[in-house]
């Protein structure tokens, strides 16, 4: 049986992450860089040698940094699916801004969590 402290912690974390990935998605890159002491994008790009094929689907692409990098550096046709409409908006803006047309990112269909 969960204790009241663990239940409160669980509720607090769910509240935080729900807002962090949705309404506060615009803060994601800054928070990720701060928490990782500036290594976030380097860590994410460590996956590149393991990604194979001309077409790649990234699930949970967040703000789209890895999608943009795969498209630019590896010349891959990239697609993405994310649960957050706000992240989809940020990623689409990043891909359009980098000249990666057409942006092929989509949020999860249906209402937000």
Residue pairs with C-beta under 8 A, 6 or more apart in sequence:
2 10
18 113
20 27
20 28
20 31
21 28
21 83
21 84
21 86
21 87
22 84
22 85
22 86
22 112
22 113
23 86
25 63
25 84
25 86
25 87
25 89
25 90
26 86
26 90
28 62
28 63
28 87
28 90
29 40
29 63
29 65
32 40
33 40
33 41
36 43
41 65
44 65
44 66
44 69
45 66
45 69
47 66
48 69
48 70
48 73
48 74
51 70
51 74
51 76
53 76
54 76
54 77
55 76
55 77
55 78
55 79
56 70
56 76
56 77
56 78
56 79
57 78
57 79
57 80
57 81
58 66
58 67
58 70
58 78
58 79
58 80
58 81
59 80
59 81
59 82
60 81
60 82
60 83
61 67
61 80
61 81
61 82
61 87
61 91
61 105
62 82
62 87
62 90
62 91
63 87
63 90
63 91
63 94
64 80
64 87
64 90
64 91
64 92
64 94
64 95
64 105
65 94
67 78
67 80
67 91
67 94
67 95
67 100
67 105
68 94
68 95
68 98
68 100
70 76
70 78
71 77
71 78
71 95
71 98
71 100
72 98
72 100
77 104
78 100
78 104
79 104
79 105
80 88
80 91
80 104
80 105
80 106
81 105
81 106
81 107
81 108
82 88
82 91
82 105
82 106
82 107
82 108
83 107
83 108
83 113
84 107
84 108
84 112
85 107
85 112
87 107
88 105
88 106
88 107
91 103
91 105
92 103
92 105
95 101
95 103
95 105
96 103
